[in-house]
Amino acid sequence: MPKMKTKSSAKKRFKVTGTGKIKRKHAFKSHILTKKSKKRKLKLTHDGLVHKSDKSNIMQQLSLK
């Protein structure tokens, strides 16, 4: 049986924490930043967690399940 391949796009975008949660970056922080407020840009800087309904799908893409 061949090895399971990881989705390259998923391994670049997600990291698994020690407790098993999945970290992600916020979107909308790459360009057109002049019209966004300082507060909004600051909130987008911090990492977020993947919602539990999407977790199984991402774990499968990372070949962890």
Backbone hydrogen bonds in HBPLUS format (Angstrom, degrees):
<---DONOR---> <-ACCEPTOR-->    atom                        ^
c    i                          cat <-CA-CA->   ^        H-A-AA   ^      H-
h    n   atom  resd res      DA  || num        DHA   H-A  angle D-A-AA Bond
n    s   type  num  typ     dist DA aas  dist angle  dist       angle   num
A0007-LYS N   A0061-GLN O   2.99 MM  54  5.43 174.9  1.99 158.1 159.6     1
A0010-ALA N   A0007-LYS O   3.12 MM   3  5.33 123.0  2.46 100.5 114.2     2
A0011-LYS N   A0007-LYS O   3.10 MM   4  6.45 159.4  2.15 156.6 162.1     3
A0012-LYS N   A0008-SER O   3.25 MM   4  6.38 138.2  2.44 140.1 149.4     4
A0013-ARG N   A0010-ALA O   3.13 MM   3  5.17 132.3  2.36  97.4 110.1     5
A0014-PHE N   A0010-ALA O   3.02 MM   4  5.97 149.8  2.12 161.0 164.4     6
A0015-LYS N   A0023-LYS O   3.35 MM   8  5.25 154.9  2.42 130.6 136.5     7
A0023-LYS N   A0015-LYS O   2.76 MM   8  5.25 162.1  1.79 166.0 167.0     8
A0017-THR N   A0021-LYS O   2.78 MM   4  5.33 168.7  1.79 158.0 162.1     9
A0020-GLY N   A0017-THR O   3.15 MM   3  5.26 161.5  2.19 105.1 110.5    10
A0050-VAL N   A0022-ILE O   2.94 MM  28  5.61 158.1  1.99 159.9 164.5    11
A0024-ARG N   A0048-GLY O   2.89 MM  24  5.35 152.4  1.96 148.1 147.8    12
A0048-GLY N   A0024-ARG O   2.91 MM  24  5.35 165.9  1.93 152.6 156.8    13
A0036-LYS N   A0033-LEU O   3.34 MM   3  5.31 149.1  2.44  97.7 106.5    14
A0041-LYS N   A0037-SER O   3.02 MM   4  6.31 163.2  2.05 154.7 158.7    15
A0042-LEU N   A0038-LYS O   2.96 MM   4  6.11 152.6  2.04 146.1 153.7    16
A0043-LYS N   A0039-LYS O   3.07 MM   4  6.32 155.2  2.14 145.9 151.7    17
A0044-LEU N   A0040-ARG O   3.10 MM   4  6.35 145.8  2.22 142.9 152.1    18
A0045-THR N   A0042-LEU O   3.20 MM   3  5.19 143.2  2.34  96.5 107.0    19
A0054-ASP N   A0051-HIS O   3.02 MM   3  5.53 144.7  2.14 112.7 122.4    20
A0058-ILE N   A0054-ASP O   3.20 MM   4  6.46 159.2  2.25 155.6 161.3    21
A0059-MET N   A0055-LYS O   2.89 MM   4  6.07 158.9  1.93 154.6 161.0    22
A0060-GLN N   A0056-SER O   3.07 MM   4  6.20 147.9  2.18 139.2 147.1    23
A0061-GLN N   A0057-ASN O   3.13 MM   4  6.43 147.7  2.24 138.2 146.8    24
A0062-LEU N   A0058-ILE O   2.91 MM   4  6.19 143.8  2.04 146.0 156.1    25
A0064-LEU N   A0059-MET O   2.92 MM   5  5.31 176.9  1.92 159.8 159.0    26
A0063-SER N   A0060-GLN O   3.08 MM   3  4.87 155.6  2.14  98.0 105.0    27
